[in-house]
Amino acid sequence: MGTAVSTLVKNPKHAPPDTPEKGLTAPTAPRGARRRENFAGYLFMSPWIAGFVLLTAGPMIASLYFAFTDYNLFDTPKWVGLDNFTRMFEDPRWQKSVEVTAKYVVIGTPLKLLLALGVALLLAQSRRGQGFYRAAFYAPSLIGASVSVAFVWRALFSDGAIVDRTQSYLGWEVGGWVGNPDWILYCLVALTVWQFGAPMVIFLAGLKQVPRELYEAAEVDGAGPLRRFWSITLPMISPVLFFNVLLETIHSFQIFGSAYVVSNTFCGPADSTLVYTCYLYQKGFKEAQMGFASAMAWMLLLAVALVTAVLFWSQKKWVHYEEATR
Amino acid sequence: MHENRNVERRTVLKVAGATLATVGLGATATACGGGSGASGDGTVELRFSWWGADERAKRVNESIALFEKKFPKIKVKTDFQDYQSFWEKFQTQAAGGNPPDVFQNSLTFLRKYDKRGVVLDLKSQVDAGNLSLDNLRSGLDKLGEVDGKLVGVPVGSNVMSLVIDEKVFQAAGVTPKQGWTWDEYFDALQKIRDTQKVAGDTGYFGIMYLYDLYLRQNGKAFFTDDGLGFTEAELTEWWQDGYNRVKAGIVTDPKIVEQTKPKSALAAAHGASEFTWDNFTVRYATEGDSTYGLAPIPTTDGKQTGQWLGGLMLSASARTEHPEEAAQFIDFMVNDPEVGKVMGYDRGTLTSTPQFEAYQPTDAPNKAIAQYEEDVAAAGVLGEPTPHPAGADTVEAAFLRISGDMSQGKTKVSDAVKQFFSEAETALAG
């Protein structure tokens, strides 16, 4: 943990911002005064520093070490090198968990963002009661992550419950989504898509900032609504879109709560909701293979970092920052 | 600038050091508070954790009130979760060196935590006269022993049984008999399917303890002392038959079973019988609308059911600061007749003669349980418990899960068997 503290200070990124300090204290001020001031600053930060070191940095370093060991929580960790990582790729359940998570991310995230953008476009126009609609569409984002909503979801999508009955009435019999290995993942997708409110609000803010005159000019030139959307709206909000894609993708990779509750804590049936973090939890806390679980966690971090890097790289191609063109 | 960095660094280290010290002290203080400290007046606090639900909580609290009245210097603090969560939490507590002083335990976990040095050997407490095993009913006195150590004392005994929906069985004209064979049993399921339009069983092939009985009928057992007691070929046959019976509709569609949880598929009338421990049967009467009875386990040779008495136990932590009080508490819970009256058969049939005689069940399900265990004992089919190596808990969970994948057609039977053997190997090695 000592290392964590020193890197924290060595790394200028984490040090307190220089600018206000320079403004307040003249470079010629006596060292003692600066020192006292710094001390006060760190004193105020100490709860955060303690929290960071003890609850985040410390456990992270520990888990990095455990990732290369065989550790059952009781006996001393045994160094096994890359064993945990190679074992992962040979483990059919691990492969399954990657597949399930990928499916969830690839289906859920675009659907959620499309819906968020669609509704944001509708709500961007002034009409009566728009304040109410915005609040109403945003509400699921506030409560959606709670365990109780996952329980409600479980009840809604069970055999003989409302979704199943409506489906059967329409002649599309699947016998409920919950407990059905072919359908239960879509139940989770529906749950995340339903919480489109947060990205929607961000889209709304982006839409509000598109200058009116661009649309007016385009209209004068005879551009239709679709053309205006493709050529003005989309490029203008692309930074916001990028932000949303990034955030939602990272967020999706970490799905746990809904899968755990909707599947009745087993992440089944037939491992159909065995999302990555759920398998990690099972390995670590049910089977006491904490080394393997730690390795899994670092693997997830690497995967998310890789996806983030790809997204950042790709933004050159499609994200349009207004400042750059001016 | 460089100099300045150094100052910052020193300061921050000091602050961080101070904070660490403070937090560290705080943690130590809490650990003591959370542990079983003895306060100035000699009062000792014991932490007792168990799994179960509200009904058991009421009975346990009532029993503890009796205990505290008799031992005013001992206070018992309780904490309970459902089975799954209990063991997850216990593992974390035990790994952190802070397990409860006394906890509910079962055969599946006995060796696992003994191997890790978590469980106290109660032998010395028996010798010191703080705990008596003299009154345990026959067949139960060895249940909590591991390699000559006493690591658990049974408080409730149970035996695997077949729970049936009596109305459906009657309507189909099927009567289970002691010593009936598997062929007769599956014919009965077919008859139920044909006449009552309901599956006869809710998924026998995924229950580790039933497969154990089947193996025992054939001179084997699910576990040996350190591994699995059967071959891949044997399990392939067991599961393939199970899969075929699901397809034939005489065993409930596993999807329906899954959706019905946490209610049992039998109580929800999606099946007419279910294999489970006899003390679980109380739940069917509360959950379902039909009447439920206990039937004999089918046999291979017309005689041996392979059954053995298992049970819930109480164990003490090896790290407890009050082994004497912990032993006194366990003794009271096992032997006190009043506690027997309060607990009833909630954790299984009462294990000590004074408790067994003090409690006379009045309701139908509990009467049936008492009768069933008497019948099984009278039939002379009870054997020694199957050994449970460390890791048995993980093996049981894998057996249930993988058989579920297999029965839903998500995994080929041969692949499922391979996967089970590989997971079991890892679990039993760990």
Contacts between the chains, C-beta under 8 A, distances in Angstrom:
chain1	res1	chain2	res2	distance
A	1	B	20	7.7
A	5	B	12	6.6
A	5	B	13	6.1
A	5	B	16	5.1
A	6	B	9	6.9
A	6	B	13	7.7
A	8	B	12	7.6
A	9	B	5	7.2
A	9	B	8	6.0
A	9	B	9	4.9
A	9	B	12	5.5
A	10	B	5	7.9
A	10	B	9	7.9
A	15	B	8	7.3
A	31	B	7	7.6
A	34	B	4	7.4
A	35	B	7	5.7
A	35	B	11	7.3
A	38	B	7	7.0
A	38	B	8	5.9
A	38	B	11	5.9
A	39	B	11	5.3
A	39	B	15	7.6
A	42	B	8	7.8
A	42	B	11	5.6
A	42	B	12	5.3
A	42	B	15	4.8
A	43	B	15	6.2
A	46	B	15	5.0
A	46	B	16	7.4
A	46	B	18	7.7
A	46	B	19	5.0
A	47	B	19	7.8
A	49	B	12	7.4
A	49	B	15	7.1
A	49	B	16	5.9
A	49	B	19	6.8
A	50	B	16	7.1
A	50	B	19	4.1
A	50	B	20	7.1
A	50	B	23	5.9
A	53	B	16	6.5
A	53	B	20	7.6
A	54	B	20	7.5
A	54	B	23	6.3
A	72	B	430	5.7
A	73	B	91	6.6
A	73	B	92	7.7
A	73	B	95	3.7
A	74	B	94	7.4
A	74	B	95	5.8
A	74	B	116	4.2
A	74	B	117	7.7
A	74	B	118	7.8
A	75	B	116	7.5
A	92	B	419	6.4
A	158	B	259	5.5
A	159	B	256	6.9
A	159	B	259	4.8
A	175	B	255	6.7
A	175	B	256	7.9
A	176	B	259	5.6
A	178	B	258	7.8
A	178	B	259	5.7
A	179	B	255	5.4
A	179	B	256	7.5
A	179	B	257	8.0
A	179	B	258	3.5
A	179	B	259	3.6
A	179	B	261	7.7
A	180	B	255	5.6
A	180	B	259	7.6
A	181	B	255	7.6
A	181	B	408	5.8
A	181	B	410	5.8
A	264	B	258	7.9
A	264	B	261	5.4
A	264	B	262	7.1
A	265	B	84	6.2
A	266	B	401	7.1
A	268	B	258	7.1
A	268	B	401	6.7
A	268	B	404	6.5
A	268	B	405	8.0
A	269	B	254	7.0
A	269	B	255	6.9
A	269	B	258	4.6
A	269	B	404	5.9
A	269	B	405	7.8
A	269	B	408	6.1
A	270	B	404	6.3
A	270	B	405	4.3
A	270	B	408	4.8
A	270	B	410	3.7
A	270	B	411	7.3
A	271	B	401	7.8
A	271	B	405	6.6
A	271	B	410	7.6
A	272	B	410	7.6
A	285	B	88	5.1
A	285	B	91	6.9
A	285	B	92	7.1
A	286	B	87	8.0
A	286	B	88	6.4
A	286	B	394	7.3
A	286	B	397	7.1
A	287	B	394	5.3
A	287	B	427	6.9
A	287	B	430	7.8
A	288	B	91	6.1
A	288	B	95	7.9
A	288	B	430	7.1
A	289	B	430	7.1
